[in-house]
């Protein structure tokens, strides 16, 4: 199995991705069927990253061609590295998974904002992180220390935590951050069920109404859900298994040669294998400054869905 990598998304504004159903006047967000927790579909993230790539050859190599690429008769002219033979539906070099919750902010009367997670959410994330095999117990927090005899209660939204608090010394190992800067400074690990309940209560719900020219309500109203800003999510990604196997065929050799040419064009070493080249090209793409801030989901004109991505 190829190595699993992570791309992190720190929400800068509320983020809404449409769900599969609409209940009454509530426009929900995408949720996991077994946990009911919000997530961002991989197709949404993949499509946004793909659309941000101007280099057609690189876009097709990493994400595969679209129907418009196949039907375009001048594809090979606009991009020398994109041969006419590549105009067929095929898998790209990179796969992307869904974005899952890692830390979500909740309001606190005692500490302003506290970021919460649960053992289940941490285990999911740490599944492929070898040095994070031990998940702390529920009610671990960096808001108390071992020398504190009577820890100060943590007042969360509709919850008070005071009797079971445990000091958490290595909490920073469970909070990925961009460089040396992290907005997440106050963390609390809750039992799975309690954490899930607080997450549902902390989602943004905005009332939408339509006003006529006289500022009177026209028609009905609806609620729209959104994942709150300052939430930290992660996206697993990796290199498709076909990157190595493709080279055994004539078409596979053409793709390998194109990957090699792209790598050399972007200043990468020519001695790396196909997996390393594909991973390196995608990491170069992610590290470009123009992709530091991305807009995911709908309502861009309202300033929604802006995230800071890092790896």
Steps between C-alpha positions, in 0.01 A plus 500: 500500500627846413567738785212714626561875525288776653388838376359728771224759468459777759167674441521879476124546450187285532495221242190349340497196277157379395362186658306221332166592656307805609275464804221756509651848488848383608767490228747257653866431433675181394510253791644156559220245498630299800604787732289792368813716527564762231765440236611642165462260206824411325350595162454857623864532608635323195297717265617820669867401485468381142340825389788699652763338274577702188754257358280265297758222482553506876125511565434196281798310642397547863122490475427330168325653197144628488258462210588850385865398478408195293277690258743787450669459158773751585600349836843395375561845352413696816710271718805336338527244779142381440515255211192421287514140627429625853154613399316214665337452838759368743598533862747767605806452720341637820203389710330717764272395786222679687584778744423388857474694825797511734442804728186712517465828698222547755419809704601502866395742773815417695761485223357686202540228239600138560576250223351155556567156358444139606703177516319371189589809296864487613527127429370556148762764434786316673427175319788558259718709733748254648620715790151572636390153607381602847177700517442684832200437721180706476500829694871553431572870455783749497291734718609326820840388625625220725563751777140626498312357797159648420486564123285782380177369338468529124167656406407394148185560303230335716761289683720531808813284532658509845544161674693281255753739346846353439819685400612449139868580458561391138179644352691690231597171336130456416452850353653528150600853417639707216863579582536599862169683522177352630174670584400203716625561853228363733403137442271251671451133419144384563338154493379409152130541571534830686731641235258404222213671682697823550609498135138484386411787733793712382428494127401833351136537402406815313144610424451600135200710397411688183387862523304688236552862395311618809719296738218260569553127522421337167429129517633277774834467673760229538793408724841426351762301689874558483816371665629783723820693431816401689417132452797277413440218250727257318498338156684170438670476162748284319625370167276261307618141477501516122794742491747211513299248299430739211861485381459136389291601197565732207248748638651465846845581363361813334350613832825427683695703244256790534528485879878503468488799265276693736728426794804624312309809393424578864861447607459158660765226493483266202613198703181462707250221433142554382346512848753754622455712189120502527512584871760770444300665222188511717692638799649772278146585394380523861798710608440773244403822675187550289352186658566601858138622517229305317126544469304175540125450477239758409416860586840646406335839440403498871855426611422139587721196465845661518763269649873507561656179374833360615672166520 
